[in-house]
Amino acid sequence: MRKIISFFISVIFFVSFFVCVICAISLFLFSIFNHWFVNKLELLDLVLVATITYLVCILILLSGLLSKSEKKRKIRKTYNMDFYWR
């Protein structure tokens, strides 16, 4: 179940990253070629939401990686493998 959740979080991560990049490029092109203020605000909202989603997904994925490394440390401490090899 955790792998499925982390898979969906990583999909959301990449989708939000590409939405952020595409909207930033579109916002840049609108600012150069057009003067539609409403479209600029809509694209700016999309960029902000995509950036926030991107950062939240990064935090979730990093916290998952950190918790995995903590679990591995605890397992290594409880099952001291050096003792068995001596």
C-alpha positions in Angstrom: 0.0 0.0 0.0 2.9 2.4 0.8 4.4 1.7 -2.6 1.2 2.6 -4.3 0.9 5.8 -2.3 4.5 6.8 -3.0 4.0 6.0 -6.7 1.0 8.4 -6.9 2.9 11.1 -5.0 5.8 10.7 -7.4 3.3 11.0 -10.3 1.8 14.2 -8.8 5.4 15.4 -8.3 6.3 15.1 -11.9 3.0 16.4 -13.2 3.2 19.5 -11.0 6.8 20.0 -12.1 5.9 20.0 -15.7 2.8 22.1 -15.2 5.0 24.6 -13.3 7.5 24.7 -16.1 4.9 25.0 -18.9 3.0 27.7 -17.1 6.1 29.7 -16.4 7.1 29.5 -20.1 3.6 30.5 -21.1 3.6 33.4 -18.6 6.9 34.6 -20.0 5.6 34.4 -23.6 2.4 36.2 -22.6 4.3 39.0 -21.0 6.4 39.4 -24.1 3.8 39.2 -26.9 0.4 40.0 -25.2 -0.9 42.4 -22.7 -3.8 40.3 -21.4 -3.8 40.9 -17.7 -6.4 38.3 -16.9 -4.6 35.5 -18.6 -1.4 36.5 -16.8 -3.1 36.3 -13.5 -4.6 32.9 -14.3 -1.2 31.6 -15.4 0.4 33.1 -12.3 -2.1 31.2 -10.1 -1.3 28.0 -11.9 2.4 28.5 -11.4 1.9 29.2 -7.7 -0.3 26.2 -7.2 2.0 23.9 -9.2 5.0 25.2 -7.2 3.3 24.6 -3.9 2.3 21.1 -5.0 5.8 20.4 -6.2 7.3 21.5 -2.9 4.8 19.5 -0.8 5.5 16.4 -2.9 9.3 16.9 -2.4 8.7 17.1 1.4 6.6 14.0 1.4 9.0 12.0 -0.7 12.0 13.1 1.4 10.3 12.4 4.6 9.5 8.9 3.3 13.2 8.4 2.4 14.3 9.6 5.8 11.9 7.3 7.6 13.2 4.4 5.6 16.8 5.2 6.5 15.8 5.5 10.2 14.1 2.1 10.0 17.2 0.6 8.5 19.4 2.1 11.3 17.1 0.7 13.9 17.2 -2.7 12.3 21.0 -2.6 12.1 21.1 -1.7 15.8 18.8 -4.4 16.9 20.3 -7.1 14.8 24.0 -6.5 15.2 25.4 -8.3 12.2 29.0 -7.9 13.3 28.2 -10.2 16.3 27.1 -13.0 14.0 30.1 -12.8 11.8 32.7 -13.1 14.6 
